[in-house]
Amino acid sequence: MDLFIKETAKRYGISLTQLADILGVNRQTVYFYIEQGAKNPLSQLEKIANAIGCPIEELYRGELREDAVSYPSYLCPHCGKELNIKIE
């Protein structure tokens, strides 16, 4: 399962360098977190979400549902409602 750490940080206007500074680690460590994805311990994901200033669920935003057929389908991390994205 992929996480969207880089994309979420960007959405919040935080660069990876800034994220590293907030977390008190170097940029290589942040890239390691990105590569590890959901293999990161939950406690680390909580720290990352807190550093970005988002709920932890937002790190999972953009994850394609396996049963999506014609258009990418996502679940809202806030209400659980299914969202269908149509790209024209």
C-alpha positions, 0 to 999 in steps of 0.5 A, spaced: 500 500 500 502 506 497 502 512 502 502 519 499 507 523 504 510 527 498 503 529 495 500 531 502 506 535 504 506 539 497 498 540 498 499 543 505 505 547 502 511 544 505 517 542 502 520 535 503 526 539 506 521 543 511 518 536 513 525 533 515 526 540 519 520 539 522 521 532 524 528 533 526 531 528 521 535 529 514 532 529 507 534 522 506 530 519 512 524 523 509 525 519 502 526 513 506 519 514 509 516 515 503 519 509 500 517 505 506 510 507 505 505 503 509 511 499 512 512 505 517 510 504 524 504 507 525 507 512 530 512 514 525 506 516 520 502 519 526 509 524 527 509 525 519 501 527 519 502 531 525 508 535 522 504 536 515 498 538 520 493 533 517 490 527 519 493 521 518 488 519 513 490 524 508 497 520 507 492 515 504 488 519 500 489 517 493 489 510 494 485 507 488 480 502 490 481 495 488 474 494 485 474 501 481 473 499 474 472 505 469 474 511 473 479 511 479 474 511 485 477 513 492 474 513 499 473 520 503 478 519 509 473 524 513 466 521 511 467 514 508 463 516 502 465 513 495 468 519 490 469 517 483 474 521 479 472 522 472 478 525 467 476 528 461 
